Amino acid sequence: MASLKAGGKLASKGNVDGVARWIEQRVKQHGSLDVGAVNGSGDTMLHLAARHGHARVLELLLAQGPSKDEVNARNTVGHTPLHEAALCSDSTCVQLLLAAGADVHIAKHADWTALHLAATKPNANAVQQLLAAGADATRLNKDVGSENFKTTEADALHILDLLTAKCPQGLNQPDHHGLTPLHLAAMHGHAEHVSHLIAVGADATKADIKGRTPLDLARARRKDNTAAVLEACSS
């Protein structure tokens, strides 16, 4: 597999014209473009374009007809280009990769899928695209309290609605530490999220493996506004 040099820099910077010329030159010299070429971090040009949200560059690269293995190539930390697009919160890049055969079920280290990553970002469109492509909204990763229902960004309520509609059973699904989405919202002091979760059916009495309810966590972390919401619900 060829090493990635000038083309990778152009892709990272989003230089559409430069990438187009580079592709033309490589095809002229070698008969085709090795989209699977990697740099020292295992990144292909697809990774680099997706990481920085350069949809036009990504489109040019995908037009070269990469194989499914190349579209789903992992770098040294286990990221595929789809993971990078989800982290960048770029729904256009997500859609381009899905159309090219990106696998929504591939997990990076600690079992983070693209949906896990997208759900922590302020882009409900990307979450919706991944769910429509078959991403599993109930899948847990290995990190503490980081299932798909944990999101603290601007689109959080919309994302919560999308995830709840797709898998209502996930609303009270605990992670490996017994933390539900409501526990997570409470411990981080997101009073609006707490109200919303309770309104759509979250169980405020559910305890984690240490016997702590969402109210216990809110009080322990001095999240007074959030604790007040939970107290009102339990009264």
HELIX and SHEET records of a PDB file:
HELIX    1   1 ALA A    6  LYS A   13  1                                   8    
HELIX    2   2 VAL A   16  HIS A   30  1                                  15    
HELIX    3   3 MET A   45  ARG A   51  1                                   7    
HELIX    4   4 ALA A   55  LEU A   62  1                                   8    
HELIX    5   5 LYS A   68  VAL A   71  1                                   4    
HELIX    6   6 PRO A   81  CYS A   88  1                                   8    
HELIX    7   7 SER A   91  ALA A   99  1                                   9    
HELIX    8   8 HIS A  109  ASP A  111  5                                   3    
HELIX    9   9 ALA A  114  ALA A  118  1                                   5    
HELIX   10  10 ALA A  124  ALA A  132  1                                   9    
HELIX   11  11 ALA A  156  LYS A  166  1                                  11    
HELIX   12  12 PRO A  168  ASN A  172  5                                   5    
HELIX   13  13 PRO A  181  MET A  187  1                                   7    
HELIX   14  14 ALA A  191  ALA A  199  1                                   9    
HELIX   15  15 PRO A  214  ALA A  220  1                                   7    
HELIX   16  16 ASP A  224  SER A  234  1                                  11    
END                                                                             
